[in-house]
């Protein structure tokens, strides 16, 4: 299992958090998603089922559609 983290730079509303958790959490290979409600998303995933690049693209597109921006934590 691998973990990837993103900075959101903005506080999400409760409905946005639920929508992201449902969508991203339902992806094949995603084990769990944790959002601290302030500025960070941590996603645990199986790298043999989904690549980091694909996951980053999907997360970025999803977050962008909700009107927020993300930045990959290194």
C-alpha positions in Angstrom: 0.0 0.0 0.0 1.2 3.5 -0.9 0.1 6.9 0.4 -0.1 10.1 -1.6 -0.9 13.4 0.0 -2.2 16.7 -1.5 -2.5 20.2 -0.1 -5.8 21.8 -1.0 -5.1 25.3 0.1 -8.8 25.8 1.1 -11.4 24.6 3.5 -14.0 22.3 1.9 -17.6 22.4 2.8 -19.0 19.2 4.4 -20.8 18.2 1.2 -17.6 18.6 -0.9 -15.7 16.3 1.6 -18.5 13.7 1.3 -18.6 13.9 -2.5 -14.8 13.5 -2.8 -14.6 10.7 -0.3 -17.4 8.8 -2.2 -15.9 9.3 -5.6 -12.2 8.9 -5.0 -12.8 6.2 -2.4 -14.7 4.1 -4.9 -11.9 4.0 -7.4 -10.3 0.6 -8.0 -7.1 0.4 -6.0 -8.0 3.1 -3.5 -7.9 1.7 0.1 -8.9 4.9 2.0 -9.1 8.6 1.8 -8.7 11.0 4.7 -9.4 14.7 4.7 -8.5 16.8 7.7 -11.1 19.4 6.8 -8.6 22.1 6.4 -5.9 21.7 3.8 -4.8 18.1 3.3 -6.0 14.9 1.6 -4.2 11.6 2.3 -5.0 8.7 0.0 -3.9 5.1 0.6 -3.9 3.1 -2.5 -2.6 -0.1 -4.1 0.0 0.9 -6.7 -0.5 -2.4 -8.5 -4.1 -1.4 -9.3 -3.8 2.3 -9.9 -0.7 4.4 -10.8 0.2 7.5 -8.9 0.0 9.6 -12.1 -3.5 8.3 -12.9 -4.7 8.9 -9.3 -3.2 12.4 -9.3 -5.0 13.2 -12.5 -8.3 11.9 -11.3 -8.0 13.7 -8.0 -7.0 16.9 -9.7 -9.9 16.8 -12.1 -12.4 16.0 -9.3 -11.2 18.8 -7.0 -11.0 21.3 -9.9 -14.7 20.6 -10.8 -15.6 21.5 -7.2 -13.8 24.8 -7.6 -10.7 24.0 -5.6 -7.0 23.5 -6.5 -4.6 20.9 -5.2 -0.9 20.6 -4.9 1.0 17.3 -4.6 2.9 17.1 -1.3 6.4 15.9 -1.7 
